[in-house]
Amino acid sequence: MLPLVFAALSGVLMALQGALNSALGKVIGLLEATFVVHVVGSLLGLVLLLTGFGAGKWQNYSQAPWYTYLGGLLGVGIVYLVVASIPKVGVAPATTAIIVGQVSTAALIDFLGWFGVEPLPFNYLKALGLALMALGAWLLLSRS
C-alpha cells in the first residue's frame, strides 16, 4: 500500500511542479524555465548525494543498458511541454492529459514487456479505462 501512497504523492508533486514551472516560464521563457528547473533539481540531487542519501553504486554505471540514460533527455522534454501546455489549457486539463499519456504508454510497455518489465495482458476493461480517462480529459477541457 505504501508504494501506491508514494505514487499518489508523486502525482500531487507533479501537478504542483507543472503549475510552478509554468509560472516561471511566463516570466523568463519556456526554454529558460526548463533549464532553471533542471539546474535546481541537479543541485538538490548533488546535495543529497554528497550528504549520503545515495546507494553508493557508481561503479555499476556500465552495467545499465545505454537507453536507461535517456531519462534526462526525456525530462527536459517533459518539463518544456508541461511549461508550454499549462498556460494554454490550465493545470487540471493538462495534468489529466499527462496522466492519459502516461497510463497509455505504461499499458503498452506492460503489454510488450519492454525495458525488462514482466509482460501483462491487455484486455477490453483496460481499454475501457483508458477511453474513460480520455473522456475525462476532454470534459475537463470543455469551458462550460
C-alpha positions as CSV (number, residue, x, y, z in Angstrom):
1,M,0.0,0.0,0.0
2,L,2.8,2.4,0.8
3,P,4.2,2.4,-2.8
4,L,0.7,3.5,-4.0
5,V,0.7,6.3,-1.4
6,F,4.1,7.3,-2.7
7,A,2.8,7.2,-6.3
8,A,-0.2,9.4,-5.4
9,L,2.1,11.9,-3.6
10,S,4.2,11.9,-6.8
11,G,1.1,12.9,-8.7
12,V,0.5,15.8,-6.2
13,L,4.0,17.0,-6.6
14,M,3.8,16.7,-10.5
15,A,0.7,18.9,-10.5
16,L,2.4,21.5,-8.2
17,Q,5.6,21.3,-10.3
18,G,3.7,21.9,-13.5
19,A,1.9,25.0,-12.1
20,L,5.2,26.4,-10.7
21,N,7.2,25.7,-13.8
22,S,4.6,27.3,-16.0
23,A,4.5,30.4,-13.8
24,L,8.3,30.6,-14.1
25,G,8.0,30.1,-17.9
26,K,5.7,33.1,-18.2
27,V,8.3,35.3,-16.6
28,I,11.6,34.1,-18.1
29,G,10.6,32.0,-21.1
30,L,9.9,28.3,-21.9
31,L,13.5,27.1,-22.6
32,E,14.9,29.3,-19.8
33,A,12.4,27.8,-17.3
34,T,13.2,24.3,-18.4
35,F,16.9,25.0,-17.9
36,V,16.5,26.6,-14.5
37,V,14.2,23.7,-13.3
38,H,16.9,21.2,-14.2
39,V,19.8,23.1,-12.7
40,V,17.9,23.5,-9.4
41,G,17.0,19.8,-9.5
42,S,20.5,18.8,-10.3
43,L,21.9,20.9,-7.4
44,L,19.5,19.2,-5.0
45,G,20.5,15.8,-6.3
46,L,24.1,16.7,-5.8
47,V,23.5,17.8,-2.3
48,L,21.6,14.6,-1.5
49,L,24.4,12.5,-3.0
50,L,27.1,14.4,-1.1
51,T,25.2,14.1,2.2
52,G,25.0,10.3,1.9
53,F,21.5,9.7,0.5
54,G,22.8,7.7,-2.5
55,A,23.1,4.0,-2.6
56,G,26.8,4.2,-3.4
57,K,26.8,2.1,-6.6
58,W,28.5,4.4,-9.1
59,Q,30.8,1.6,-10.1
60,N,27.9,-0.2,-11.8
61,Y,27.1,2.6,-14.3
62,S,28.5,0.5,-17.2
63,Q,26.1,-2.4,-16.4
64,A,23.0,-0.3,-17.2
65,P,21.7,-0.5,-20.8
66,W,22.5,2.6,-22.9
67,Y,18.8,3.5,-23.2
68,T,18.4,3.8,-19.5
69,Y,20.4,7.1,-19.6
70,L,17.9,8.8,-21.8
71,G,15.7,9.7,-18.8
72,G,17.5,13.1,-18.5
73,L,16.7,13.9,-22.2
74,L,13.1,12.9,-21.7
75,G,12.9,15.0,-18.5
76,V,13.9,18.1,-20.5
77,G,11.1,17.4,-23.0
78,I,8.6,16.7,-20.2
79,V,9.3,20.0,-18.4
80,Y,9.3,22.0,-21.6
81,L,6.0,20.5,-22.8
82,V,4.3,21.0,-19.4
83,V,5.5,24.6,-19.2
84,A,4.1,25.2,-22.7
85,S,0.7,23.5,-22.2
86,I,-0.5,24.6,-18.7
87,P,-0.8,28.3,-19.5
88,K,-2.9,27.4,-22.6
89,V,-5.3,24.9,-21.0
90,G,-4.9,25.0,-17.3
91,V,-3.4,22.7,-14.7
92,A,-6.3,20.2,-14.3
93,P,-6.8,19.5,-18.1
94,A,-3.1,19.4,-18.8
95,T,-2.4,17.1,-15.9
96,T,-5.3,14.9,-17.0
97,A,-3.9,14.7,-20.5
98,I,-0.4,13.9,-19.0
99,I,-2.0,11.1,-17.0
100,V,-3.8,9.7,-20.1
101,G,-0.5,9.7,-22.0
102,Q,1.4,8.1,-19.1
103,V,-1.1,5.4,-18.5
104,S,-1.5,4.6,-22.2
105,T,2.3,4.4,-22.6
106,A,2.6,2.4,-19.4
107,A,0.0,-0.1,-20.6
108,L,1.9,-0.6,-23.9
109,I,5.2,-1.1,-22.0
110,D,3.5,-3.6,-19.7
111,F,1.8,-5.5,-22.6
112,L,5.0,-5.7,-24.7
113,G,7.3,-6.3,-21.7
114,W,9.7,-3.5,-22.7
115,F,12.7,-2.4,-20.5
116,G,12.7,-5.7,-18.5
117,V,9.2,-5.5,-17.1
118,E,7.1,-8.6,-16.8
119,P,4.6,-8.6,-19.7
120,L,1.0,-8.1,-18.5
121,P,-2.2,-8.8,-20.5
122,F,-4.2,-6.0,-22.1
123,N,-8.0,-6.5,-22.3
124,Y,-11.2,-4.7,-23.1
125,L,-11.6,-3.5,-19.5
126,K,-8.2,-1.8,-19.6
127,A,-9.1,-0.3,-23.0
128,L,-12.4,1.0,-21.5
129,G,-10.5,2.5,-18.6
130,L,-8.1,4.4,-21.0
131,A,-11.1,5.6,-23.0
132,L,-12.9,6.9,-19.9
133,M,-9.7,8.7,-18.8
134,A,-9.5,10.3,-22.2
135,L,-13.2,11.3,-22.0
136,G,-12.4,12.8,-18.6
137,A,-9.6,14.9,-20.1
138,W,-12.0,16.1,-22.8
139,L,-14.6,17.0,-20.3
140,L,-12.1,19.0,-18.3
141,L,-11.1,20.9,-21.4
142,S,-14.7,22.0,-22.1
143,R,-15.3,25.6,-20.9
144,S,-18.9,25.2,-19.9
